[in-house]
Amino acid sequence: MAQLWGGRFAKETDKLVYDFNASITYDKRFLKQDVRGSIAHVTMLSSVDIISNEEKDLIIKTLNEIVEDVEAGKLEITTKYEDVHSFVEANLIDRIGDTGKKLHTGRSRNDQVALDMRLYIRDEINEIKGDIKTLMQELLVLMKDNLDTVMPGFTHMQKAQPVTFAHHIGAYFEMFKRDFERLTDIYERMNYCPLGSGALAGTTYPLDRELTARLLGFKGPTLNSMDSVSDRDYIIELLSALSVIMMHLSRFSEEIITWNSNEYQFIELDDGYSTGSSIMPQKKNPDIAELVRGKTGRVYGALTTMLTVMKGIPLAYNKDIQEDKEMTFDAIDTVKNCITLFTGMISTMRINRPRMKDSAAGGFTNATDAADYLVNHGVAFRDAHGIIGRLVLRCIELGVSLDELSLEEYKNISPVFEEDIYKAISIEECVSKRNTIGAPGPESMKDVISKNETYLNNMN
């Protein structure tokens, strides 16, 4: 067991205790962040004359060699080390002796791991933002290609009013836009450097924490050493944002599953994003969408776990906080995989435009437009609402749609109706007239698409 402490102890830690306490199996993914932090730390130590320039250069050179050897497979991160920090430092000391022992001057594992986690989360936020941007680019393509693809809009899972597929997809574009902005907001709020906080009370060494922060791309150092080593708010915020992303993906997946069903047939998923059945040869299952929907609960679980871990922890650092890593890593990996697979799925699916239009024509989705017709001819809306309700009831009795109902039947209920009612309630007219900003009409949608293109071009 390789550990960098123990002078206070008369005997070695029990093997079971050591394994229970160790984090090397999962925090080894911090290797690059740990080395990046160490390089900034020794650069700062040299700048304030705590170590010499020669010692700094040797430590930095050797740290980079350790990373290169791990990446080349020449050096393995094994469970003989307690954590990635002890792995790096032990190998550094093995290679350069006493000079390597100076790396940890003015630093505790508490502020070291707090730094590594922040560096890692920053990197992952940028990757997830890139994945979301790619997804939004695919959504914009779908919007551009389907400005005239009429489909039914739903409330309460019942047909409500006709919209376009572009408009429906645009709703998810807005959701993912908010997701992107939430991640940006989290990044900005967490972007302060905890290194130099020590175990909880800073250090007596004349550290230049402003320099360390600048070297690592932070806005500045954290301002309270106790909070610095025990703060995991940014992880909770990230897990909350990831949960919302998964909720949006899950809602979208539910629609994909429904649209892909035999009853709807609005879309057909590509064979590359579908699976078959071991017993039913006719089956083509939307497993990717179903798995995305299912994995949403997994990410929710990470958020709930982290909130529960942190709820009873007094200041400052306590070992409970080590539980922040595995669930966060898993949630990040899950979200990244889900976004990537979902993007591939929607970019390859085929859209059944005739089927969507036929569905929009049924279910009296043009009833509101029939009421608007009466209002435009001087009838009060509440009276118009009642007239159209009676018309729908008559259509149900006759087994016809509003488009198929005779003008005589219209006039029997209200003499206001004339031949132009049929144009007013045509599905295309119902959509094209809705051109206020945010509505599905073609002029409004073109304006929104233009705004979305500008937004994508300015995303960073």
Secondary structure, DSSP 8 states (H G I E B T S, - for coil): -B-S--TT-SS---HHHHHHH--HHHHGGGHHHHHHHHHHHHHHHHHTTSS-HHHHHHHHHHHHHHHHHHHTTSS---TTBSSHHHHHHHHHHHHHGGGGGGTTTT--HHHHHHHHHHHHHHHHHHHHHHHHHHHHHHHHHHHHHTTT-EEEEEETTEEEEEEEHHHHHHHHHHHHHHHHHHHHHHHHHH--B-TT-TTTT--SS---HHHHHHHTT-SSB-S-HHHHHH--HHHHHHHHHHHHHHHHHHHHHHHHHHHTSTTT-SEE--GGG-B--SS-TT--B-HHHHHHHHHHHHHHHHHHHHHHHHTT--SS--GGGGGHHHHHHHHHHHHHHHHHHHHHHHHH-EE-HHHHHHHHHSTTTTHHHHHHHHHTTT--HHHHHHHHHHHHHHHHHHT--TTTS-HHHHHHH-TT--TTHHHHTSHHHHHHT--STTSSSHHHHHHHHHHHHHHHHH--
